[in-house]
Amino acid sequence: MRHLTLLTTLALTAGLSAQAAQTTPATLTKGVLKIAMEGTYPPFTFKDEQGQLTGFDVDIARAVAAKLDLKPQFVLTEWSGILGGLQANKYDVIVNQVGITPERQKTIGLSQAYAYSSPQIIVRKSGSFSPKTLTDLKGKRVGVGLGSNFEQQLRAAGGINVVTYPGAPEYLADLAAGRLDAAYNDRLLVGYLITKNNLPIRGAGVVGKPEPVGIAFKKTNTALGGAINRALAQIKADGTYAKISRKWFGVDVSKP
């Protein structure tokens, strides 16, 4: 895929129409928005019993693509390589609970926040271990996604035996099997899994304040970033966002 170029003001005003934008990259002029996500991170992005890609982030991505008059094309990628794939032009955007942090904003573009959640410690239902803070995890084996904000937080806490995995299913399985003392991930994910999948896990301490997540794009492609922000504002204004949020969480997660 060619490097993303600046879009004309006229094309942006028209809603980033793939037909009108003569300076868009090849994928966009073909009417396609390539969207990277894991596909193994319920309830945000995962495959249902029929093998169809679904989830909160999937619905948000489709709604944003519709506002841009583009067809969404999903590219499933492990989290450990997802940011590198964006820099290598393997896709146009990432919609996969990408935390908005100052460190990431140095190298990639990030949209306005479209959701907020808090990190949570996860433990086995059958155990008596009930940590409240990261300090309680010192000396424990804790599973976490490789390259995630959660991994960085665990390492910054110090004294924790951090065990990294490519995705949530792997370390949650090890936690349930007793190979880990705890896991660390998103509170919304924990609540969903407990409610929908009846896994032998439970949420323990919620850590810190709600954190924002955004849609990632190449830092140099500010025009696409602006169009995405406008699309997010539109789906919030017309009620599409609230409908999606209530579908997956029962509440509006667009605010802290």
Rosetta blueprint (number, residue, H / E / L):
1 M L
2 R L
3 H L
4 L L
5 T L
6 L L
7 L L
8 T L
9 T H
10 L H
11 A H
12 L H
13 T H
14 A L
15 G L
16 L L
17 S L
18 A L
19 Q L
20 A L
21 A L
22 Q L
23 T L
24 T L
25 P L
26 A H
27 T H
28 L H
29 T H
30 K L
31 G L
32 V E
33 L E
34 K E
35 I E
36 A E
37 M E
38 E L
39 G L
40 T E
41 Y E
42 P L
43 P L
44 F L
45 T E
46 F E
47 K E
48 D L
49 E L
50 Q L
51 G L
52 Q L
53 L E
54 T E
55 G L
56 F H
57 D H
58 V H
59 D H
60 I H
61 A H
62 R H
63 A H
64 V H
65 A H
66 A H
67 K H
68 L L
69 D L
70 L L
71 K E
72 P E
73 Q E
74 F E
75 V E
76 L E
77 T L
78 E L
79 W H
80 S H
81 G H
82 I H
83 L H
84 G H
85 G H
86 L H
87 Q H
88 A L
89 N L
90 K L
91 Y L
92 D L
93 V E
94 I E
95 V E
96 N E
97 Q E
98 V E
99 G E
100 I L
101 T L
102 P H
103 E H
104 R H
105 Q H
106 K L
107 T L
108 I E
109 G E
110 L E
111 S L
112 Q L
113 A L
114 Y L
115 A E
116 Y E
117 S E
118 S L
119 P E
120 Q E
121 I E
122 I E
123 V E
124 R E
125 K L
126 S L
127 G L
128 S L
129 F L
130 S L
131 P L
132 K L
133 T L
134 L H
135 T H
136 D H
137 L H
138 K L
139 G L
140 K L
141 R E
142 V E
143 G E
144 V E
145 G E
146 L L
147 G L
148 S L
149 N H
150 F H
151 E H
152 Q H
153 Q H
154 L H
155 R H
156 A H
157 A H
158 G L
159 G L
160 I L
161 N E
162 V E
163 V E
164 T E
165 Y E
166 P L
167 G L
168 A H
169 P H
170 E H
171 Y H
172 L H
173 A H
174 D H
175 L H
176 A H
177 A L
178 G L
179 R L
180 L L
181 D L
182 A E
183 A E
184 Y E
185 N E
186 D E
187 R H
188 L H
189 L H
190 V H
191 G H
192 Y H
193 L H
194 I H
195 T H
196 K H
197 N L
198 N L
199 L L
200 P L
201 I E
202 R E
203 G E
204 A E
205 G E
206 V E
207 V L
208 G L
209 K L
210 P L
211 E E
212 P E
213 V E
214 G E
215 I E
216 A E
217 F E
218 K E
219 K L
220 T L
221 N L
222 T H
223 A H
224 L H
225 G H
226 G H
227 A H
228 I H
229 N H
230 R H
231 A H
232 L H
233 A H
234 Q H
235 I H
236 K H
237 A H
238 D L
239 G L
240 T H
241 Y H
242 A H
243 K H
244 I H
245 S H
246 R H
247 K H
248 W H
249 F H
250 G L
251 V L
252 D L
253 V L
254 S L
255 K L
256 P L
